[in-house]
Amino acid sequence: MFAAPRRALGACGVSSVDAMPDNLRHVPAEWLHEHLHDSNVRVIDATVFLPSEANGWRMESGRAAYEQAHVPSAVFADLISDLSDSAGEAPFAAAPSEQFATVMGTLGVSNESTVVAYDQANGIWATRMWWQLALEGFDNAVILDGGLQAWQRAGFDTATGVESYPPASFVAHRRPEMLRSTADVEAAITDPDVLLVNALDAETYAKGHIPGSVNVPFGDLVDAHGELKSRQELRELFAAAGALDPDKQPVTYCGGGIAATAAALALAEAGRDDVAVYDGSMNAWTADPQRPLQQG
């Protein structure tokens, strides 16, 4: 059985911004607009695009989109190159702690900052940024609910070009209990105390998933505007899948460890503070054709 990381995804420690609503892990555009220029607030655009091609999907940095329009004062974090481990077991493996800390410091994030992450795609890149911060022991992070689109719907201006904050010192404190390897997940298949939660869409899940895992698509976690559903709605979704059973530890996964972080954040909102993420997800699992897949 995996050790349960009881503080890994707990409520954000946001004492530095007293007005953070209800210790949630997401804030509305109106809140960010009000606090945009607070001295300790750092806004991060973490956009990545995955345009489809004949042979599948292609990763594309959101830097150009950021330079065309972003929340004023926001900086851009490159999840593809700067915050991934090129030597990891799959693309987008979390960057080593030292590398992550260096990048955060360069972006102006210190351990005393309050980070608001967003993206211009579907929200899962913002949750990836949130999760990587939590993985390194940082609890003062939230996502901008609905991303840049929500900011624009609220009628707030955007900025162009490149912005920066003064460099800072960030010290990482890795929480290994938040991370699962392929070997861990192989063991979890026969562990009754672990529940594997697949965050991909139902059709993709049905084509092939890790045996014994349940499906809670990340698209079901948000409303038509891409904003996170209410805590009660999230609890109902996860309860139906068995992910709120206190005798089971949820481990989320997806195709490449990105949507899995959206499920992790939503599970935290639903009251689970012991969620782990299989970072390699299906990219790593299917690298060995001998590993089993379940259909349906």
Salt bridges, closest charged atoms under 4 A:
ASP38 OD2 - HIS35 ND1 2.77
GLU53 OE2 - ARG58 NE 2.58
GLU60 OE1 - ARG58 NH1 3.06
ASP78 OD2 - ARG63 NH2 3.79
GLU136 OE2 - ARG174 NH2 2.69
ASP139 OD2 - ARG7 NH2 3.89
ASP139 OD2 - ARG175 NH2 3.07
ASP145 OD2 - HIS26 ND1 3.14
GLU163 OE2 - HIS70 NE2 2.80
GLU186 OE2 - ARG291 NE 3.00
GLU203 OE2 - LYS207 NZ 3.82
GLU227 OE2 - ARG153 NH2 3.11
GLU269 OE2 - ARG25 NH1 2.72
GLU269 OE1 - HIS26 NE2 3.49
GLU269 OE1 - ARG231 NH2 3.56
ASP273 OD1 - ARG6 NH1 3.44
ASP274 OD2 - ARG6 NH1 3.65
ASP274 OD2 - ARG272 NH2 2.74
ASP279 OD1 - ARG128 NH1 2.69
